[in-house]
Amino acid sequence: MFAVSNATIFGQVKQPLTESIITNIRNELPVMLPDESGCNAVLAVVDEQYSLWEKAYGCLGGTNSKSVDEYTLFSIQSMTKSFTALGVLFAVQDGLVNLDTPIKEYLPDFMVNSLYDEHPESEITLRHLLSHWAGFTHEAPFGNNYDDRFDFTQHIKSISNTWLKYPVGYRYYYSNLGIDLAGYILQISYGKPYSVLMKENVLDRIGMVSSSFDMDLIESESNRAPGYAGKNDSPARIPMIPAGGLYSNLHDMKEYIQFHLNKGVVNGRRILRSDLMEQMHTIQFPHSRQRFGYCLGLIREPVSDSYGIYHAGGGYGFTSIMLMFPEKKLGVVLLTNIGDESSIWALRNTVKQTIVGKCGDTPIESTDDLCLTMLEPEEPRVQSVIGRYGDENGYVIKYENNVVGIQIGQNTFYPLTFYDHEGELVGLYGNFSEVRFLPDYHGKHGSMMLVDRRSSNHYFNIKDFNDCPSDPPGPDKADWSEFVGDYELLRNGQPIGDFSVTIRNGYLYAGENRCMEYKPGLFFTYEGEVIDFSGTTPSAMNIRIRKKK
């Protein structure tokens, strides 16, 4: 196993719950973390005042082979999103921005393409951006997870060349672009580079003295873990800076978690207004019964008799996770340079299961108090939702042995009982599960969300309508034949995967995604992603592709 360079108990463990969590983490760590040369990890358990237990694993390599410690920098990837959200909340406190003002006021020249609204930038707000409700796709044409070109201004400008996947405010969809735009609005509002304003307004206020967005500073730091993506060193410079560009260490992340456990108070002094702190921990645009969902840069979920706030990060050879339970004054953080994300989710499961074991099961929502009106399967509303949602890994509403139900995977079929719930179509199955259907929009079938009443995760597990065996044939245009073939998906010009373009039932398909042609050579998949053959360089989802010879 890893060499242990630090294993310390700092504060006195007073809670039996905390003691159990530490014990269970220690027992599970040999399984969580792989025994591989070059892998580094740091982990801590804290309360609102002290670091209760922490460990550091591995050596940084090189001629000195320095041991990893609490000051070793790691890329925290998408955990960065919560810092950008916090930066926006400080700007709200400073009177520079408002969460519900259209972003056009802050970026007068910004525009984005949409099939649904003529000027969506006049409807999108910072609240939409920070909670992933603006409808953006995930990747920009310049600087993305498949394109390491590092120029933040060019990255932001290229967002105007993207198309929204959904109407503004229609549904949650996780996107780097919204967070990056929020960061750019901060840069414009303060008139300072993003790395500088975040250091002054966020990191320094919390006491995170070693953390940084400054790539020159980060690259010069010798006490920095390298990223391992497929065991190849990954670049330090990440194009999506507000969405994933922060480097931090265990020492600073403990300070950050305690800032959240103390709800905006640092060293006895409130640095963020309590109402803004509350908003950061509150699910945005929630369903009436929703308990699991995205807040402002963080995810909230019910856990036993309370709740947890968390976020994870993964990419460029790093994975990380932070777990916070404000009512229990408990936090856990794990930073690694391990490409495999299984370790961070194993840690989350261990901590949650320990809390449930000590404090009792998470309450399950009942349907008894809902005003439900049963619908027969033959009714038009039920018949209209039959079809496939998602691709080959999605879900299918269909008939099997004259019973309508949902197919999950290849061989699992659950009969559905349909109801009207205050105008919303819902299908119940199993002991705790239901499907709900969002309204149709712009001639498209509404999205379907799977809800688990044990967590009330409305809007989180959503699939879009793809196709149905009873669909009439498509236009089957003759000029589509030139697009048919096998393609390579490229990362920095190198192939990393492939997919095929075919024609089925008169429709063009990219893999299993049925497409609609908007104009010659420009297609939209069923979920609103762009497949573009109209230019000299074809792309899919703003990622460059190349036809195989």
C-alpha positions as CSV (number, residue, x, y, z in Angstrom):
1,M,0.0,0.0,0.0
2,F,0.9,3.7,0.0
3,A,3.6,5.0,2.3
4,V,1.9,6.9,5.1
5,S,3.6,10.3,5.4
6,N,1.1,11.8,7.9
7,A,-1.5,10.2,10.2
8,T,-2.6,12.6,12.9
9,I,-5.4,13.2,15.3
10,F,-5.5,17.0,16.1
11,G,-8.7,17.8,18.0
12,Q,-10.3,15.6,20.6
13,V,-13.0,13.4,19.0
14,K,-16.1,14.1,21.1
15,Q,-18.9,12.6,19.1
16,P,-19.5,8.8,18.8
17,L,-20.6,9.5,15.2
18,T,-17.3,11.2,14.3
19,E,-15.3,8.4,15.9
20,S,-17.3,5.8,13.9
21,I,-16.7,7.7,10.7
22,I,-13.0,7.9,11.3
23,T,-12.8,4.2,12.2
24,N,-14.8,3.1,9.1
25,I,-12.7,5.4,6.8
26,R,-9.5,3.9,8.2
27,N,-10.8,0.4,7.6
28,E,-12.0,1.1,4.1
29,L,-9.0,3.1,2.8
30,P,-7.0,0.1,1.7
31,V,-9.9,-0.8,-0.6
32,M,-10.6,2.8,-1.7
33,L,-7.1,3.8,-2.8
34,P,-5.2,1.7,-5.4
35,D,-1.8,0.5,-4.6
36,E,0.0,2.1,-7.6
37,S,3.3,3.9,-7.9
38,G,2.9,7.6,-8.4
39,C,-0.6,7.9,-6.8
40,N,-1.0,10.6,-4.2
41,A,-3.8,11.3,-1.8
42,V,-4.7,13.4,1.2
43,L,-7.8,13.1,3.4
44,A,-9.1,14.8,6.5
45,V,-12.1,14.6,8.9
46,V,-13.0,17.9,10.6
47,D,-15.5,19.5,12.9
48,E,-16.3,23.2,13.0
49,Q,-13.1,24.0,14.9
50,Y,-10.5,21.3,14.5
51,S,-9.0,18.8,12.2
52,L,-9.9,15.5,13.9
53,W,-8.0,13.1,11.8
54,E,-6.0,13.3,8.6
55,K,-3.6,11.3,6.4
56,A,-1.3,11.8,3.4
57,Y,-0.2,9.1,1.0
58,G,2.6,8.8,-1.5
59,C,5.7,10.6,-2.7
60,L,5.9,13.2,-5.4
61,G,8.7,11.6,-7.3
62,G,11.6,13.2,-8.9
63,T,15.2,13.3,-7.5
64,N,14.2,14.3,-4.0
65,S,11.1,12.1,-3.9
66,K,9.3,14.4,-1.4
67,S,6.5,12.9,0.7
68,V,3.0,14.2,0.2
69,D,1.8,16.4,3.1
70,E,-1.0,18.7,4.0
71,Y,0.5,21.5,1.9
72,T,0.8,19.5,-1.4
73,L,-1.3,21.1,-4.1
74,F,-3.9,19.1,-6.0
75,S,-6.2,20.2,-8.8
76,I,-9.6,20.0,-7.3
77,Q,-11.4,20.1,-10.7
78,S,-15.2,20.7,-10.5
79,M,-15.1,21.4,-6.7
80,T,-13.9,24.7,-8.0
81,K,-17.5,25.5,-9.0
82,S,-18.5,26.2,-5.4
83,F,-15.7,28.8,-5.1
84,T,-16.9,30.6,-8.2
85,A,-20.4,30.6,-6.7
86,L,-19.0,31.9,-3.5
87,G,-17.2,34.7,-5.4
88,V,-20.5,35.7,-7.0
89,L,-22.2,35.8,-3.6
90,F,-19.4,38.1,-2.3
91,A,-20.0,40.3,-5.3
92,V,-23.8,40.3,-4.4
93,Q,-22.8,41.3,-0.9
94,D,-20.5,44.1,-2.3
95,G,-23.4,45.4,-4.4
96,L,-21.8,44.7,-7.8
97,V,-24.2,42.1,-9.1
98,N,-27.7,40.6,-8.5
99,L,-28.5,36.9,-8.7
100,D,-31.7,37.5,-10.7
101,T,-30.6,40.2,-13.1
102,P,-30.2,39.1,-16.7
103,I,-26.6,38.6,-17.6
104,K,-27.0,40.9,-20.6
105,E,-26.7,43.8,-18.1
106,Y,-23.2,42.7,-17.2
107,L,-22.1,41.4,-20.6
108,P,-23.8,43.7,-23.2
109,D,-22.1,42.1,-26.1
110,F,-22.7,38.5,-25.1
111,M,-25.0,36.4,-27.3
112,V,-25.8,32.7,-27.5
113,N,-27.7,30.7,-30.1
114,S,-31.0,29.1,-29.3
115,L,-33.7,27.2,-31.1
116,Y,-36.2,28.4,-28.5
117,D,-35.7,32.1,-27.7
118,E,-34.5,35.0,-29.9
119,H,-32.5,36.6,-27.1
120,P,-31.9,34.0,-24.3
121,E,-29.1,36.1,-22.9
122,S,-31.8,38.6,-21.8
123,E,-33.4,35.8,-19.7
124,I,-30.4,34.0,-18.3
125,T,-29.4,35.2,-14.8
126,L,-26.5,34.4,-12.5
127,R,-28.8,32.2,-10.5
128,H,-29.4,30.1,-13.7
129,L,-25.6,30.0,-14.3
130,L,-24.6,28.8,-10.8
131,S,-27.3,26.2,-10.6
132,H,-27.0,24.8,-14.1
133,W,-30.5,25.9,-15.2
134,A,-29.5,28.2,-18.1
135,G,-29.6,25.4,-20.8
136,F,-26.0,25.5,-21.9
137,T,-24.1,22.6,-23.4
138,H,-21.1,21.4,-21.5
139,E,-18.2,22.2,-23.8
140,A,-17.1,25.4,-25.6
141,P,-15.5,25.3,-29.1
142,F,-12.3,26.9,-27.7
143,G,-10.8,25.4,-24.6
144,N,-12.7,22.3,-23.3
145,N,-12.1,18.9,-21.8
146,Y,-10.9,17.8,-25.3
147,D,-9.0,21.0,-26.2
148,D,-6.3,22.2,-23.9
149,R,-5.8,25.6,-25.6
150,F,-5.4,28.0,-22.6
151,D,-6.9,31.5,-23.2
152,F,-9.7,32.4,-20.9
153,T,-11.0,35.3,-23.0
154,Q,-11.1,33.3,-26.2
155,H,-12.8,30.5,-24.3
156,I,-15.5,32.8,-23.1
157,K,-15.9,34.4,-26.6
158,S,-16.4,31.0,-28.1
159,I,-19.4,30.3,-25.9
160,S,-21.3,32.7,-28.2
161,N,-20.8,30.1,-31.0
162,T,-22.6,27.4,-29.0
163,W,-26.3,26.5,-29.0
164,L,-28.4,26.1,-25.9
165,K,-29.6,22.6,-25.4
166,Y,-32.9,23.7,-23.7
167,P,-35.0,26.8,-23.2
168,V,-33.7,28.9,-20.3
169,G,-35.1,27.5,-17.0
170,Y,-36.6,24.4,-18.5
171,R,-34.5,21.8,-16.6
172,Y,-31.3,21.2,-14.8
173,Y,-28.3,20.3,-17.0
174,Y,-24.7,20.3,-15.6
175,S,-22.5,22.6,-17.6
176,N,-19.0,24.1,-17.3
177,L,-20.0,27.0,-19.5
178,G,-22.5,28.6,-17.1
179,I,-19.9,28.6,-14.3
180,D,-17.2,30.0,-16.6
181,L,-19.5,32.8,-17.7
182,A,-20.3,33.6,-14.0
183,G,-16.5,33.8,-13.4
184,Y,-16.1,36.1,-16.4
185,I,-18.9,38.4,-15.1
186,L,-16.9,38.6,-11.8
187,Q,-13.8,39.6,-13.8
188,I,-15.7,42.4,-15.6
189,S,-17.5,43.6,-12.5
190,Y,-14.3,43.9,-10.4
191,G,-12.1,45.0,-13.3
192,K,-9.4,42.5,-12.2
193,P,-8.1,39.2,-13.6
194,Y,-10.1,36.3,-12.3
195,S,-7.2,34.8,-10.4
196,V,-6.5,38.1,-8.5
197,L,-10.1,38.8,-7.6
198,M,-10.7,35.3,-6.3
199,K,-7.6,35.4,-4.2
200,E,-8.5,38.8,-2.7
201,N,-12.3,38.3,-2.3
202,V,-12.6,34.5,-1.5
203,L,-9.4,32.6,-0.8
204,D,-7.7,35.3,1.5
205,R,-11.0,35.9,3.4
206,I,-11.3,32.3,4.3
207,G,-7.6,31.8,5.1
208,M,-6.8,29.6,2.1
209,V,-3.3,31.1,1.7
210,S,-1.8,28.4,-0.5
211,S,-4.7,27.9,-2.9
212,S,-4.6,29.6,-6.3
213,F,-6.0,30.1,-9.8
214,D,-2.7,31.6,-11.0
215,M,-1.3,29.0,-13.4
216,D,2.2,30.6,-13.4
217,L,2.3,30.3,-9.7
218,I,1.0,26.8,-9.7
219,E,3.4,25.5,-12.3
220,S,6.3,26.9,-10.3
221,E,5.3,25.1,-7.1
222,S,7.5,22.1,-6.3
223,N,5.1,20.7,-3.7
224,R,2.4,19.9,-6.3
225,A,1.0,16.5,-7.2
226,P,1.1,15.6,-10.9
227,G,-2.1,14.6,-12.6
228,Y,-2.3,11.0,-13.8
229,A,-4.7,10.4,-16.7
230,G,-4.0,7.0,-18.0
231,K,-0.7,7.2,-16.1
232,N,0.4,10.1,-18.4
233,D,1.2,13.5,-16.8
234,S,-1.7,15.9,-17.4
235,P,-1.3,19.6,-18.1
236,A,-1.6,22.0,-15.1
237,R,-3.3,24.7,-17.2
238,I,-7.1,23.9,-17.4
239,P,-9.0,26.1,-19.9
240,M,-12.2,26.1,-17.8
241,I,-10.8,28.2,-15.0
242,P,-13.9,29.1,-13.0
243,A,-15.4,25.7,-13.5
244,G,-12.4,23.6,-12.7
245,G,-9.1,25.5,-12.4
246,L,-8.5,25.9,-8.7
247,Y,-5.4,24.2,-7.1
248,S,-5.7,23.6,-3.3
249,N,-4.3,21.5,-0.5
250,L,-5.5,19.7,2.5
251,H,-4.7,22.5,4.9
252,D,-6.8,25.0,2.9
253,M,-9.6,22.7,2.1
254,K,-10.1,22.1,5.9
255,E,-10.5,25.9,6.3
256,Y,-13.0,25.9,3.5
257,I,-15.1,23.1,4.9
258,Q,-15.1,24.8,8.3
259,F,-16.3,28.0,6.7
260,H,-19.3,26.1,5.5
261,L,-19.9,24.3,8.8
262,N,-19.9,27.7,10.5
263,K,-22.2,29.1,7.8
264,G,-20.1,32.0,6.7
265,V,-18.2,32.7,9.9
266,V,-14.3,32.6,10.0
267,N,-12.4,33.0,13.3
268,G,-15.6,34.3,15.0
269,R,-16.2,37.0,12.3
270,R,-19.0,36.7,9.7
271,I,-17.6,37.3,6.3
272,L,-20.7,36.4,4.2
273,R,-24.2,37.5,5.1
274,S,-26.3,34.7,6.6
275,D,-29.0,35.0,3.9
276,L,-26.5,34.6,1.1
277,M,-24.9,31.6,2.9
278,E,-28.4,30.0,3.2
279,Q,-29.0,30.5,-0.5
280,M,-25.7,28.8,-1.3
281,H,-27.0,25.7,0.6
282,T,-30.5,25.8,-0.9
283,I,-31.7,23.8,-3.9
284,Q,-32.5,26.2,-6.7
285,F,-35.7,26.1,-8.8
286,P,-36.9,23.1,-6.7
287,H,-39.8,20.8,-7.2
288,S,-42.3,21.1,-4.4
289,R,-41.0,17.9,-2.7
290,Q,-37.3,18.0,-3.8
291,R,-34.7,17.2,-1.2
292,F,-31.8,16.2,-3.5
293,G,-30.5,18.8,-6.0
294,Y,-28.1,21.5,-7.1
295,C,-27.8,24.6,-5.0
296,L,-25.3,27.4,-5.9
297,G,-22.1,25.5,-6.7
298,L,-23.0,22.7,-4.3
299,I,-25.2,19.6,-4.2
300,R,-27.6,19.0,-1.3
301,E,-29.0,15.6,-0.3
302,P,-31.0,14.2,2.6
303,V,-29.0,12.0,4.9
304,S,-30.7,10.2,7.9
305,D,-32.3,12.9,10.1
306,S,-30.4,15.7,8.5
307,Y,-28.8,16.7,5.2
308,G,-25.4,16.8,3.5
309,I,-23.8,19.3,1.1
310,Y,-21.1,18.0,-1.3
311,H,-19.4,18.3,-4.6
312,A,-16.9,16.2,-6.4
313,G,-14.3,16.8,-9.1
314,G,-12.7,14.7,-11.7
315,G,-10.5,15.1,-14.8
316,Y,-7.0,15.8,-16.0
317,G,-5.7,12.9,-13.8
318,F,-7.3,14.1,-10.5
319,T,-10.3,13.2,-8.5
320,S,-11.6,14.9,-5.3
321,I,-14.7,15.2,-3.1
322,M,-15.8,17.3,-0.1
323,L,-18.7,16.2,2.2
324,M,-20.2,18.6,4.7
325,F,-22.9,18.1,7.2
326,P,-23.6,21.5,8.8
327,E,-26.1,20.4,11.4
328,K,-23.8,17.7,12.6
329,K,-20.7,20.0,12.4
330,L,-18.8,17.4,10.4
331,G,-16.8,17.5,7.2
332,V,-14.7,15.1,5.1
333,V,-12.4,15.9,2.2
334,L,-10.3,13.7,-0.1
335,L,-7.9,15.0,-2.8
336,T,-6.2,12.5,-5.1
337,N,-4.2,12.4,-8.4
338,I,-6.0,9.1,-9.2
339,G,-7.9,9.1,-12.5
340,D,-10.4,6.6,-11.3
341,E,-13.4,8.2,-9.5
342,S,-14.4,5.0,-7.6
343,S,-12.4,6.1,-4.5
344,I,-14.3,9.4,-4.0
345,W,-17.7,7.7,-4.3
346,A,-16.6,4.9,-2.0
347,L,-15.7,7.5,0.6
348,R,-19.1,9.2,0.2
349,N,-20.9,5.9,0.6
350,T,-18.9,5.0,3.7
351,V,-19.6,8.3,5.4
352,K,-23.3,8.3,4.5
353,Q,-23.8,4.7,5.6
354,T,-22.1,5.4,8.9
355,I,-24.4,8.4,9.6
356,V,-27.4,6.3,8.7
357,G,-26.2,3.5,10.9
358,K,-25.8,5.8,13.9
359,C,-28.7,8.2,13.4
360,G,-31.3,6.1,11.6
361,D,-32.6,5.7,8.1
362,T,-33.4,8.7,5.8
363,P,-37.2,9.3,5.8
364,I,-38.9,8.1,2.7
365,E,-41.5,10.4,1.1
366,S,-45.0,8.9,1.0
367,T,-47.4,9.3,-1.8
368,D,-50.4,9.2,0.6
369,D,-50.8,12.9,0.8
370,L,-50.6,13.5,-2.9
371,C,-53.7,14.4,-4.9
372,L,-53.4,11.6,-7.5
373,T,-55.9,10.7,-10.2
374,M,-55.4,7.4,-11.8
375,L,-55.1,7.3,-15.6
376,E,-55.8,4.3,-17.9
377,P,-52.9,3.2,-20.1
378,E,-55.0,3.8,-23.2
379,E,-55.5,7.5,-22.4
380,P,-53.8,9.9,-24.9
381,R,-51.5,11.5,-22.3
382,V,-50.1,8.1,-21.4
383,Q,-49.8,7.0,-25.0
384,S,-47.9,10.2,-25.9
385,V,-44.9,9.4,-23.7
386,I,-44.2,5.9,-25.1
387,G,-40.7,5.7,-26.6
388,R,-37.0,5.7,-25.8
389,Y,-35.5,8.4,-23.5
390,G,-31.8,8.7,-23.8
391,D,-29.5,6.5,-26.0
392,E,-28.6,2.8,-25.6
393,N,-28.1,3.5,-21.8
394,G,-31.4,5.2,-21.4
395,Y,-34.9,4.1,-20.5
396,V,-37.8,2.9,-22.7
397,I,-41.5,3.4,-22.0
398,K,-43.2,0.5,-23.8
399,Y,-45.7,-2.3,-23.8
400,E,-44.6,-5.8,-22.7
401,N,-47.1,-8.6,-22.6
402,N,-49.9,-6.0,-23.0
403,V,-48.6,-4.1,-19.9
404,V,-47.1,-0.6,-20.2
405,G,-44.0,0.0,-18.2
406,I,-40.4,1.2,-18.1
407,Q,-37.4,-0.8,-19.3
408,I,-34.2,0.0,-17.5
409,G,-31.2,-1.8,-19.0
410,Q,-31.6,-4.7,-21.3
411,N,-33.7,-7.1,-19.2
412,T,-35.3,-5.1,-16.4
413,F,-39.0,-4.1,-16.9
414,Y,-41.2,-2.5,-14.3
415,P,-45.0,-2.1,-14.9
416,L,-46.1,1.5,-14.5
417,T,-49.3,2.8,-12.9
418,F,-50.0,6.3,-14.3
419,Y,-51.6,9.2,-12.4
420,D,-52.3,12.9,-12.9
421,H,-50.7,14.9,-10.1
422,E,-52.0,18.4,-10.2
423,G,-51.5,18.5,-14.0
424,E,-48.2,16.6,-14.0
425,L,-48.0,13.1,-15.5
426,V,-46.4,10.6,-13.1
427,G,-45.9,6.9,-13.3
428,L,-45.3,4.9,-10.1
429,Y,-43.3,1.6,-10.0
430,G,-41.5,-0.5,-7.4
431,N,-41.5,0.5,-3.8
432,F,-40.0,4.0,-4.0
433,S,-39.7,4.9,-7.7
434,E,-41.6,7.1,-10.1
435,V,-41.2,8.7,-13.5
436,R,-42.4,12.3,-14.1
437,F,-42.7,14.0,-17.5
438,L,-41.8,17.7,-18.1
439,P,-44.0,19.7,-20.5
440,D,-43.4,19.5,-24.2
441,Y,-41.5,22.4,-25.6
442,H,-41.2,23.9,-29.1
443,G,-42.7,20.8,-30.7
444,K,-40.5,18.4,-28.8
445,H,-41.5,15.7,-26.3
446,G,-40.9,16.7,-22.8
447,S,-38.0,15.2,-20.8
448,M,-38.6,12.4,-18.4
449,M,-37.1,12.3,-14.9
450,L,-36.7,9.3,-12.7
451,V,-37.4,10.1,-9.0
452,D,-36.4,8.0,-6.0
453,R,-38.6,8.9,-3.1
454,R,-35.9,7.9,-0.7
455,S,-33.9,11.0,-1.8
456,S,-36.5,13.1,-3.7
457,N,-34.0,13.7,-6.5
458,H,-36.4,15.6,-8.9
459,Y,-34.7,17.2,-12.0
460,F,-31.4,15.3,-11.3
461,N,-31.8,12.0,-13.2
462,I,-33.3,13.2,-16.5
463,K,-33.4,11.7,-20.0
464,D,-34.7,13.4,-23.2
465,F,-37.1,11.7,-25.7
466,N,-35.1,10.1,-28.5
467,D,-37.3,8.0,-30.7
468,C,-40.2,5.5,-30.9
469,P,-40.8,2.5,-33.1
470,S,-44.1,4.0,-34.2
471,D,-42.5,7.2,-35.4
472,P,-43.3,8.1,-39.1
473,P,-40.3,7.9,-41.5
474,G,-38.0,11.0,-41.7
475,P,-37.1,13.0,-44.8
476,D,-34.1,10.8,-45.7
477,K,-32.4,13.5,-47.7
478,A,-30.1,12.3,-50.5
479,D,-27.2,14.7,-49.5
480,W,-27.0,13.1,-46.0
481,S,-25.2,10.1,-47.5
482,E,-22.0,12.1,-47.5
483,F,-22.1,12.3,-43.7
484,V,-22.6,8.6,-43.2
485,G,-19.6,6.7,-41.9
486,D,-17.3,6.0,-39.0
487,Y,-15.8,9.0,-37.1
488,E,-13.1,9.5,-34.5
489,L,-13.6,11.9,-31.5
490,L,-10.4,13.9,-31.1
491,R,-8.7,15.3,-28.1
492,N,-6.0,17.8,-29.0
493,G,-5.9,16.3,-32.5
494,Q,-5.5,12.7,-31.2
495,P,-8.3,10.0,-31.4
496,I,-9.8,9.0,-28.1
497,G,-13.1,7.3,-29.2
498,D,-15.3,6.7,-32.2
499,F,-18.9,6.6,-33.3
500,S,-20.8,6.0,-36.5
501,V,-23.2,8.1,-38.4
502,T,-26.1,6.2,-40.0
503,I,-29.5,6.7,-41.5
504,R,-32.4,4.8,-40.0
505,N,-36.1,5.2,-40.7
506,G,-35.3,8.2,-42.8
507,Y,-33.4,10.0,-39.9
508,L,-29.7,10.7,-39.5
509,Y,-28.3,9.1,-36.3
510,A,-25.0,10.0,-34.6
511,G,-24.4,6.8,-32.6
512,E,-27.8,6.1,-31.0
513,N,-28.8,9.8,-31.1
514,R,-31.5,10.7,-33.6
515,C,-30.8,14.0,-35.2
516,M,-32.8,16.8,-36.7
517,E,-31.4,19.0,-39.5
518,Y,-31.6,22.7,-38.8
519,K,-29.9,23.8,-42.0
520,P,-27.6,22.0,-44.5
521,G,-25.0,20.1,-42.6
522,L,-26.0,21.4,-39.1
523,F,-27.9,18.8,-37.0
524,F,-29.2,18.7,-33.5
525,T,-29.4,15.5,-31.5
526,Y,-32.6,14.6,-29.6
527,E,-31.1,16.2,-26.5
528,G,-30.1,19.4,-28.2
529,E,-26.4,18.8,-28.9
530,V,-24.9,20.0,-32.2
531,I,-23.5,17.8,-34.8
532,D,-21.9,20.1,-37.4
533,F,-20.8,19.0,-40.8
534,S,-21.2,22.5,-42.4
535,G,-17.7,23.8,-41.9
536,T,-14.2,22.6,-42.9
537,T,-13.7,20.9,-39.5
538,P,-16.7,18.8,-38.4
539,S,-17.6,18.6,-34.7
540,A,-19.9,16.9,-32.3
541,M,-20.9,18.6,-29.1
542,N,-18.2,21.3,-30.0
543,I,-15.6,18.6,-29.9
544,R,-13.6,18.0,-33.1
545,I,-14.3,14.8,-35.1
546,R,-12.6,13.2,-38.1
547,K,-14.0,10.8,-40.6
548,K,-12.1,7.5,-40.8
549,K,-10.7,6.6,-44.2
